[in-house]
Amino acid sequence: MTIEEIGNVVRQARLAQGLRQDQLAAAAGVGLRFLVELERGKPTVRLDKVLAVLSALGCRLDVTPPPAPSGRGA
């Protein structure tokens, strides 16, 4: 998943919940500028703030580890 895709998920979830950007920013404890940049897919956002926004929307970010190597020589 790219930062652009995360930003799109945030925007769609915010709109689905009928929230303005300033309302979501306040609920997540982040600045409005940060939220605007996140929704636009700015690549230098802070992960802790991204997680706070996702949490405020009731979303979560899952990280899937790569599959374990098969065989012994890997």
C-alpha positions in Angstrom: 0.0 0.0 0.0 1.3 3.4 -0.9 1.0 6.7 1.0 -1.3 7.9 -1.7 -3.6 4.9 -1.2 -3.6 5.5 2.6 -4.5 9.1 2.0 -7.4 8.0 -0.3 -8.7 5.6 2.4 -8.6 8.3 5.0 -10.4 10.8 2.7 -13.1 8.2 1.8 -13.6 7.1 5.4 -13.8 10.8 6.6 -16.4 11.6 3.9 -18.4 8.4 4.6 -18.6 9.5 8.3 -19.7 13.0 7.3 -16.6 14.7 8.9 -14.9 17.8 7.8 -11.1 17.8 7.7 -10.9 20.1 10.7 -13.2 17.8 12.7 -11.2 14.8 12.0 -7.9 16.6 12.7 -9.3 17.6 16.1 -10.6 14.1 16.9 -7.2 12.6 16.0 -5.1 15.3 17.8 -3.3 16.3 14.7 -3.1 19.6 12.8 -5.3 20.4 9.9 -2.3 20.9 7.6 -1.1 17.4 8.5 -4.4 15.9 7.6 -4.6 17.8 4.3 -1.1 16.6 3.4 -2.0 13.0 4.4 -5.1 13.0 2.2 -3.0 14.3 -0.7 -0.4 11.5 -0.2 2.5 13.6 1.0 5.3 11.0 1.3 6.9 12.6 4.4 4.1 12.2 7.0 4.8 10.9 10.5 3.6 7.3 11.1 2.4 8.0 14.7 0.1 10.8 13.4 -1.1 8.6 10.5 -2.0 5.9 13.1 -3.8 8.5 15.2 -5.9 9.6 12.2 -6.7 6.0 11.3 -7.7 5.2 14.9 -10.0 8.3 15.0 -11.8 6.9 11.9 -12.1 3.4 13.4 -9.6 2.1 10.8 -6.4 0.2 11.4 -3.2 -0.4 9.5 -2.1 -4.1 9.1 1.4 -5.1 8.4 1.9 -8.5 6.9 5.4 -10.1 7.2 6.9 -11.8 4.2 6.4 -15.5 4.0 9.0 -17.6 5.8 11.7 -18.9 3.4 11.1 -22.5 2.3 13.9 -25.0 2.6 17.1 -24.7 4.5 19.4 -22.9 2.2 17.3 -19.7 2.0 
